[in-house]
Amino acid sequence: MLKIIILLLWGFNVAYAQIKPDSVWMNQKYSMFIHWGLYSQLGGVWNGKPVLSGYSEQIQSHGGIFSDWYAAVARDFNPVGWNADSVVALAKKAGMKSVVFTSKHHDGFCMYHSRYTEYNIVDATPYKRDVMKELAEACRRQGMRFGVYFSLIDWHFPQAYPISSHNADPLTPEHYEYNLKQVEEIMTGYGPISEIWFDMGSLTPEQSRGLYALVSRLQPQCMISGRLGNDCSDFSVMADNEYPDYKMGVPWQTAASFFDETWGYRSWQERGEVADKRNEKIKSLIKVVSRGGNYLLNIGPRGDGSVVPFEKDVLLGIGKWLEKYGEAIYAAEANPFDYFPVWGDVTVKGNRLYLFVEKEKRPEQIRLEGLRGKVKRATYIGGEALKVAEEKGTWILYPAEGMDADSPVDVIGVELEKDFKILPLHARATGKLLTWENAVPVNAYSSMDYYTGFRSVIAYNWMIKTSARQWKPTLFYTEEERGKKIVLTADDVEKEIVLEGGEKIKWQTTGVTWGNIFWKRTGGLLGSIPEVTAVDGVPAGEGWQMCSDLQPGQKWEFPVGERRSVLFWQEMVAVRDGDVAVEIGSGNGVMVLLNGRVVTTHSAGRGKAYNTEKILLPLKKGKNTLLIKVYNRFEKNLCFSFHPGIALPVYSLETDAYPLKNGSWHTCRVRLANPETRNSAMRLNNLKIHY
Ligand code: H79
C-alpha cells in the first residue's frame, strides 16, 4: 500500500514538473500582443493636442488628465468596429500562435466584465460587451491560445496611491487584495489562459509569491511573466522593446511595439513604409528566436476597435514570410554555437541548422566553426542548393546571390548527419584552471522589478580536453562562497558538493599599482552599462570626477535618487598575470567589469542598503581596467566602498573522481544546487576548478 502511495506521489510530481515550462508555449515563438483600452479612444490626443511625452496608453498620466475627465471618455467608448474573430484571424494569418490581451492597463479600466469595479467595458460604456470574453472565445473557435496582460498598478483604485511617474510603486495591502480578486475572476471566467503578463509595480516577495500561487492553483499550466517581480515567474521578460545580445538557459520573451514610442493607438504616429517595418520586425523575430526566446509583437487597435491598416499590412507581410520560412522559426531552438556570426543568426531543429544571412552582410564563405559531423546538404529554403566543402574538419558553405528578393535575409537549411556535435569554441579550457573567464556562462534575466533587470549568470559551462578515463577535479574557493552547495557535472555525471573545509593554500597573486578612482553619475536599468574609454588613466567623456577622499574600505555614502547609479572606474597595472583580491561595498545592485568583461552582476532587495563582497580579480600583466556600477533602487543614499588588495585566503577542496566518456572533449558544468529562483545570479565568480 505504502509503495502504491509513494508511486502515486512520485507520478504526481513528475506530471506536475512537466506542466511548466509549457512546451507548447516554448515552441510557439511568435504571438500577438494587443494594447486596447479607453486610451485608444484618445489616440494620443488630449484637448485637440498631441500628447508628446510617454506612451499613448499612459496618456492619462503623461497628459495630466484628471481622473473624472479621463473616466468620462468611457461614455463615448463605443467600439463598433471591434470584431474579435477578425482580429484572431489576422493573428493566425500573421503566423502568430497566441493572443495576449490587455485585461486592465495602468489606467485601471477593465476591458472585461469585472465584479469588483464598475469601471469596465460592460458597465461603463455604451458598448456593454465583454470584449475579452469575445476574444477568448474567438481564440478557442480558431484554435489559437489566449493570454492576458494585467497591470499590477492601477491609477483608478483609490488605495493605490501614491502614483509615481516610473510606474513601479509598491502595492498597498488593499490594492494587492483587489488585484488578487481580479486575477481570480480572470483565471476562472475566461477559459484556459496560456500566459498571464503581469506588468509594473514593485511588489514585496510575499506579494509576488501570493499572486504566483493563486494563478498556479487556478490554472497550473498558465505561464507567468517575469514582470510579476522578485524572480517569481515562469518566463523572463526583457524591458520594453529590448533585445538581449545573449542566449538564456531559461524561458524568456521580448515584447515589442510597432514603434518604440507607444503601445496604445496613436493617431499622429509617423508610420513610414510597410515593407521597411515588415523587414525590421522579421529581423527582430529572428534575433529573438535565435537566442531562444519568444517574440510578442503588439498591435494597438483604434478606439472604434478596428485594426490600423498599416499594422494589418505589416502583419500579413510577416505572415507571408513565415509561410515560406516558418520551419526555421517555429519550435526551433537557439543558435547552438557559442558565438554569434557577423553575417546574421542561426537556429537549430533536430539535425537541421538554419542560417539567416542578412542581405547586406552576405560573406563569401560561411565557416561552421565548432561543428563536428557531416553536412549532407545545404539549400536555400524554397530554393537551390549551395556549394559545400570541408577543409581540415571545418565545414564551409559558399552563399550565392540572394534567392528571395522579397526577404530581408536569405535562409539556408543545413542538413546534418545524425550524431553531429557542436563544440563551444570559447569554453575550451587551455590552461589548467576552469574559471569564469574561460567559461561559457548560462544566462538568465533576473528582475526584482522592472528597473532592476539584468543578465544573471546561473551556470558555467566548459569543455575540457583529456584522454583520461576519469577526472578528479580540485575546487578552489574563498570565504565568499563558503557553505554554498553546488552541482558539478562532468559529461553525464552530476554530483552535489558543499564548498566547505579543504585546505588553506598559497595562491598566486600579483603586485599591483592602483590608479586613481574616478566616479560619475548615471541612469538606466541595473544591467545596462556604457562603454568607457580612457586616455592616460583618465576616463574620457563628460561628468567624470576623481574620488580623492575615498579611503580603502571606507563606506562612502551620498544622496542619489531612486533608480540612479554611480559608475566607478579605475586603472591598475599588474606586475604579472595573477589574481588580486578586492572588497566592494554596494547598495541595491552592483555590476563589476574587469577589462570590459562582466565578473558579476547581482541585486539585493529593499532595505539592503549596504552589502560587501570579496572578489578575486584575475589581472593580466600590464594595464587593466575595473568598472563598477553601483545601483540604487529604493534607498535615500547610495553606499560604496572599495578596498584594494585585501587578503583573501583560498581553500582547496578535493573531490571524488568522475568517470569520463570516450572521446577527447568533455563537458563540465557548475551551478547552484538550490538556487533561490531559476533566475537568481549564482555568484560563483571566485570558484576555480583544477583539472
Ligand atoms: O504596456 C506597455 C507599457 O505601457 C508598460 N509596459 C508595456 C508592455 C510600461 N509601463 N511602464 N513601463 C512600461 C516602464 C517604462 C518606462 C519608460 Fe518611459 C519607458 C521610461 C522611459 C521610456 C514611460 C514612457 C515613461 C516615460 C516614457
Residues whose N, C-alpha, C, O or C-beta is under 5 A from the ligand:
A	BS01	H79	G54 Y55 E57 S165 H166 N167 M200 D240 W263
